[in-house]
Amino acid sequence: MTVQALLRPVDRQQADIRTELAGFAQFGAPTRIETSGGIDYYINEFWTARQRQAARLHEISYRACFKPQLPAFFIDRLTRPGDVVYDPFMGRGTTLVEAALRGRVPFGNDINPLSRTMTAPRLNTPHLDDVFSRLRQIPWQEFTSIAHEELLTFYHPGTLALIEGLRGWLLRRKAEGLGDALDEWIAMVSVNRLTGHSPGFFSVYTLPPNQAASVQSQRRINEARGQTPPFRDVADLIARKSKVLLSDGPVSADRSLILTGQANSTSRIAEGEVALTVTSPPFLDIVDYEADNWLRCWFLGIDPGGVPISRHRKLEDWQGFVSAVLAELTRVTRPGGHIAFEVGEVRNGSVRLEEAVVAAAAGLPLDPLGVMVNQQDFTKTSNCWGIANNARGTNTNRIVLFRRQG
């Protein structure tokens, strides 16, 4: 079936979002509409690029994640308070946290158990005084030994002893059934302070926090910079980061659901329970999640090699994977509900994943409403096709928008 054959006449509700996209001019420029392969592309800057426009609670690093403004755009327009908003590839939990902040019910799933650690504590945040109290209760003075000397490439011996001691303390409490929400918060903050490129992290200068260097790579960085890991006060850095994350006030999701499993098999979500899905699947073999997160997984006691994250080198394999996910999303989405499927750009724009996503919906009761292209930092050569769209200074998101029939 061709892409053109998948496009159906839209009803009034469908036309509303298309009309809004077409008339959008909040940042001064009108939307440009182009058509390719029977798909309408709505091209504009639909949200600001300024990170500080988002809640501080989002300031958690993770590779290949979209900005909070993306799910916020759709949550505000396509849902009401109390509706379920879902992300089957939740990563750091951006969609879920934004849903909770906006009074929606956050549902999420990810095959990587690291995602639960990064997301769950931010759906029901602790009081800062309670975090400080728990940090004082941790027996830091007992943490003096080191078992992983290879990590001294990242850490001062005193810092590494504190990290290893905290890791063991948290894992023991969890194994003994003593772990609680405060432990989960401290673990979440800790994995996001393990490595980075400023004194706000536990480590010496290294790669940005969303991409852990290997031990060998860090040795080369240290040699090139002539640096030695300085001592870092682990408890103090956890406290400081917690203060930043909680600075906008508490978040409390009365109801939520987080799953750890395959996105095409989510039996705990009822048929028609979801109003809106905002997600971004693994792209075509461009992010090595295992290599990027090996240190975080070590801290949490997770074997990264045992996490079956989907990676596809061939477009047809990726399209088959997306088709299975869309079939499950069709099951859990209520009639009239929406799916916003962000695919970005790969291979210098030579592969249009949005076309593969539309084709993957063949035979499903989903109406493709078009592709929303969010462009920022425009250049004179900027357009939504090919390499010119990947020129320096241009940043885009491509979101395929579907509406569930019925």
C-alpha positions in Angstrom: 0.0 0.0 0.0 1.3 3.4 -0.9 1.7 6.3 1.5 -0.9 8.2 -0.5 -3.5 5.4 0.0 -3.0 5.6 3.7 -4.2 9.3 3.8 -7.9 9.7 4.6 -10.3 12.6 4.7 -10.1 14.3 8.2 -13.1 15.1 10.4 -13.6 18.4 12.2 -11.5 17.4 15.3 -8.6 16.3 13.1 -8.8 19.5 11.1 -8.6 21.6 14.2 -5.0 20.6 15.0 -4.0 20.8 11.4 -5.6 24.3 11.2 -3.7 25.4 14.3 -0.4 24.1 12.9 -1.1 25.9 9.6 -1.9 29.2 11.3 0.8 29.0 14.0 3.0 32.2 14.2 3.8 32.5 17.9 7.5 33.2 17.3 7.0 35.6 14.4 7.2 33.4 11.4 4.2 31.8 9.5 4.0 28.0 9.1 5.3 26.8 5.8 3.3 23.8 4.4 4.9 21.5 1.9 3.7 18.1 0.6 5.8 15.2 -0.3 4.7 11.6 -1.1 1.1 12.6 -0.2 2.2 13.8 3.3 1.6 17.3 4.4 4.6 18.9 6.3 3.9 21.7 8.7 7.3 23.6 9.1 7.8 26.3 11.7 9.4 27.0 15.1 6.6 25.6 17.3 8.4 26.0 20.7 11.3 28.0 22.0 14.8 26.5 22.0 15.5 28.1 25.4 16.0 25.3 28.0 15.1 27.6 30.9 11.5 27.8 29.7 11.0 24.2 31.0 10.7 23.2 34.6 13.9 22.6 36.5 12.7 19.1 37.3 13.6 18.1 33.7 17.3 18.9 34.2 18.4 15.3 34.0 20.8 14.2 31.3 20.1 11.3 28.9 21.3 10.6 25.4 18.9 11.2 22.4 16.1 12.8 24.4 13.7 15.5 23.2 13.0 18.7 25.0 10.1 19.1 27.4 8.5 21.7 25.1 7.7 18.9 22.6 5.3 16.9 24.7 4.0 20.1 26.3 2.9 21.3 22.9 0.7 18.2 22.3 -0.4 17.7 25.9 -1.9 21.2 26.1 -3.7 20.9 22.7 -4.8 17.3 22.6 -5.6 16.3 26.2 -7.5 17.5 29.3 -6.6 17.2 33.0 -7.0 13.6 34.2 -6.3 12.1 30.7 -3.6 9.4 30.4 -0.5 10.5 28.5 1.9 7.7 27.5 5.4 7.1 26.2 6.4 3.6 25.3 10.1 4.6 25.0 10.2 6.9 28.0 14.0 7.2 28.3 14.6 9.9 31.0 10.8 10.3 31.4 10.4 13.7 29.7 6.8 13.0 28.5 5.8 11.5 31.9 7.2 14.4 34.0 5.6 17.0 31.7 2.3 15.1 31.9 2.5 15.1 35.7 3.3 18.8 35.8 0.2 19.5 33.7 -2.2 17.5 35.7 -2.4 14.5 33.4 -1.9 10.8 34.3 1.6 9.7 33.3 2.1 6.2 31.8 5.4 5.0 30.6 7.5 2.0 29.4 11.1 1.3 28.5 13.0 -1.9 28.0 15.9 -0.4 30.0 15.4 -0.5 33.8 17.6 2.6 34.1 14.6 4.6 32.8 12.4 3.7 35.8 15.2 4.9 38.1 15.4 8.2 36.3 11.6 8.8 36.0 9.7 7.4 39.0 11.2 9.7 41.7 10.2 12.8 39.7 6.5 11.9 39.4 6.1 12.2 43.2 8.9 14.4 44.5 10.1 14.4 48.1 10.5 17.4 50.3 13.9 18.9 50.1 14.3 18.8 54.0 13.6 15.1 53.9 16.3 14.6 51.3 18.8 16.5 53.4 17.8 14.4 56.5 18.3 11.2 54.6 21.7 12.3 53.4 22.7 13.0 57.0 21.6 9.4 58.0 23.9 7.8 55.4 27.1 6.5 57.2 29.5 8.3 55.0 32.3 8.0 57.5 32.3 4.2 57.0 32.9 4.4 53.3 36.6 4.2 53.1 37.5 1.2 50.9 37.8 0.9 47.1 37.0 -2.2 45.1 37.1 -0.8 41.5 40.5 0.8 41.1 39.9 1.2 37.4 37.4 3.9 38.2 40.2 6.0 39.6 40.6 7.4 36.1 37.4 9.3 36.8 37.5 9.9 40.6 39.7 10.9 43.4 40.3 7.9 45.8 38.2 9.6 48.5 35.4 10.3 46.1 35.4 6.8 44.7 35.2 5.4 48.2 32.1 7.5 48.9 30.5 6.5 45.6 31.2 2.8 46.1 30.0 3.0 49.7 26.7 4.8 48.7 26.2 2.3 45.9 26.5 -0.7 48.3 24.3 1.0 51.0 21.5 1.6 48.5 21.7 -1.8 46.9 21.7 -3.5 50.4 18.7 -1.6 51.5 16.8 -2.4 48.3 17.7 -6.2 48.7 16.5 -6.1 52.3 13.2 -4.5 51.4 14.2 -1.3 53.2 14.5 1.0 50.2 12.0 3.8 49.9 11.2 6.9 47.8 14.0 8.9 49.4 16.5 6.2 48.4 15.1 6.2 44.9 15.5 10.0 44.7 19.1 9.8 45.9 19.9 7.0 43.4 18.4 9.1 40.6 20.4 12.2 41.4 23.6 10.1 41.9 23.5 8.5 38.5 23.1 11.9 37.0 26.2 13.3 38.9 28.5 10.4 38.1 30.4 12.0 35.3 30.4 15.4 33.6 32.4 18.4 32.6 32.1 20.7 35.5 32.7 20.7 39.3 29.1 19.9 39.8 29.8 16.3 39.0 31.6 13.6 41.0 34.2 13.1 38.3 37.1 14.9 36.8 36.4 16.7 33.5 35.1 14.1 31.0 32.4 13.8 28.4 28.9 15.4 28.9 26.9 13.5 31.5 24.6 11.8 28.9 27.6 9.9 27.5 30.0 8.0 29.8 33.5 7.7 28.4 35.2 4.3 28.7 38.1 3.9 31.1 40.5 3.8 28.2 39.0 7.0 26.7 39.1 8.8 30.1 42.8 8.0 30.5 43.4 9.7 27.1 41.4 12.7 28.2 43.3 13.0 31.5 46.6 12.8 29.6 45.6 15.3 27.0 44.4 17.8 29.6 47.1 17.0 32.2 44.4 16.5 34.8 44.1 14.5 38.0 40.7 13.8 39.6 40.0 16.2 42.5 38.1 15.3 45.6 34.3 15.9 45.4 31.9 15.9 48.3 29.3 13.4 47.1 26.7 14.2 49.7 27.0 18.0 49.1 26.7 17.6 45.3 23.6 15.4 45.7 22.1 18.0 48.0 22.9 20.9 45.6 21.4 19.1 42.6 18.3 18.1 44.6 17.8 21.8 45.5 17.9 22.7 41.8 15.5 20.0 40.7 13.0 20.8 43.4 13.2 24.6 43.1 9.9 24.9 41.2 7.9 23.2 43.9 6.5 19.7 44.4 5.0 17.3 41.9 2.5 14.6 42.9 0.9 12.3 40.4 -2.0 10.6 42.2 -1.9 7.8 39.6 0.9 6.6 37.3 2.1 3.5 35.6 5.7 2.6 34.7 6.5 -0.6 32.8 9.8 -2.2 32.0 9.4 -4.3 28.9 8.9 -4.4 25.1 6.8 -1.6 23.7 4.8 -3.9 21.5 3.5 -5.9 24.5 2.0 -3.8 27.3 -0.9 -5.9 28.6 -1.1 -3.9 31.9 -2.5 -0.9 29.9 -6.2 -1.4 29.1 -7.7 -1.1 25.7 -8.5 2.5 24.9 -7.0 3.8 28.1 -4.6 6.3 26.6 -5.6 9.8 25.3 -2.2 10.8 23.9 1.1 9.1 23.2 4.2 11.3 22.7 7.3 9.3 22.0 10.5 8.9 20.1 11.7 5.3 19.3 15.3 4.1 18.9 16.5 5.4 15.6 18.5 3.6 12.9 21.5 2.3 14.9 22.9 5.7 15.8 23.0 5.6 19.6 24.9 3.0 21.6 22.8 3.0 24.8 24.9 0.3 26.4 28.2 2.1 26.0 26.7 5.5 27.0 25.1 4.2 30.2 27.6 1.5 31.4 28.7 3.5 34.5 25.1 4.4 35.5 24.1 0.7 35.1 27.1 -0.3 37.3 26.0 2.1 40.0 22.5 0.6 40.0 23.6 -3.0 39.7 22.2 -3.4 36.2 23.9 -5.6 33.6 23.7 -3.3 30.5 24.6 -6.3 28.2 21.4 -8.0 29.4 19.1 -5.2 28.4 17.6 -6.2 24.9 17.4 -2.6 23.5 16.3 -2.6 19.9 18.9 -1.6 17.3 18.2 -1.9 13.6 20.6 -1.3 10.8 18.2 -1.8 7.9 15.2 0.5 7.3 12.9 -2.4 6.5 13.7 -4.0 9.9 13.1 -0.7 11.7 9.8 -0.2 9.9 8.7 -3.7 11.0 9.6 -2.8 14.6 7.6 0.4 14.4 4.6 -1.4 12.8 4.4 -3.7 15.8 4.6 -0.8 18.2 2.0 1.1 16.4 -0.3 -1.9 16.5 0.0 -1.9 20.3 -0.5 1.8 20.5 -3.6 1.5 18.4 -5.0 -1.0 21.0 -4.3 1.2 24.0 -5.4 4.5 22.4 -9.0 5.6 22.8 -11.0 6.5 19.7 -10.2 10.1 18.8 -6.9 9.9 20.7 -3.6 10.9 19.2 -0.1 9.6 18.7 2.8 12.0 18.2 5.7 9.9 16.9 9.0 11.9 16.8 11.7 10.5 14.5 14.2 13.4 14.1 16.8 13.1 11.3 19.3 10.3 10.5 22.0 9.8 7.9 22.3 13.5 7.1 18.6 13.6 6.0 19.0 11.0 3.3 16.5 8.7 5.0 13.1 10.0 5.9 12.0 8.0 8.8 8.6 9.8 8.8 7.7 8.1 5.6 8.5 4.7 7.1 6.4 5.5 10.1 3.4 6.4 7.9 3.9 3.2 5.9 4.2 1.2 9.1 0.6 2.2 10.0 -0.8 0.4 6.9 -3.9 -1.5 7.8 -4.3 0.1 11.3 -7.2 2.3 12.3 -4.9 5.3 12.4 -5.3 8.5 10.3 -2.0 10.2 9.5 -2.6 13.9 10.0 0.8 15.0 8.7 4.3 15.6 9.8 5.1 18.5 12.1 8.7 19.8 11.5 9.9 21.9 14.4 12.8 24.0 13.2 14.9 26.4 15.3 17.9 28.7 14.6 16.9 29.1 11.0 19.5 29.5 8.3 19.0 30.9 4.8 19.4 27.4 3.4 17.1 25.8 5.9 14.4 23.5 4.5 12.8 20.2 5.6 14.5 18.1 2.9 18.0 16.5 2.9 21.4 17.6 4.1 20.5 21.3 4.0 18.3 20.7 7.0 21.3 19.4 8.9 23.4 22.5 8.2 25.2 24.1 11.1 22.8 26.2 13.1 19.7 24.2 12.3 18.0 22.0 14.8 14.8 20.1 13.9 12.3 17.6 15.2 10.0 15.6 12.9 6.8 14.4 14.5 4.3 12.1 12.7 0.9 12.8 14.1 -1.8 10.2 14.0 -5.4 10.2 15.2 -7.1 6.9 16.3 -10.2 6.2 14.3 -13.6 5.5 15.9 
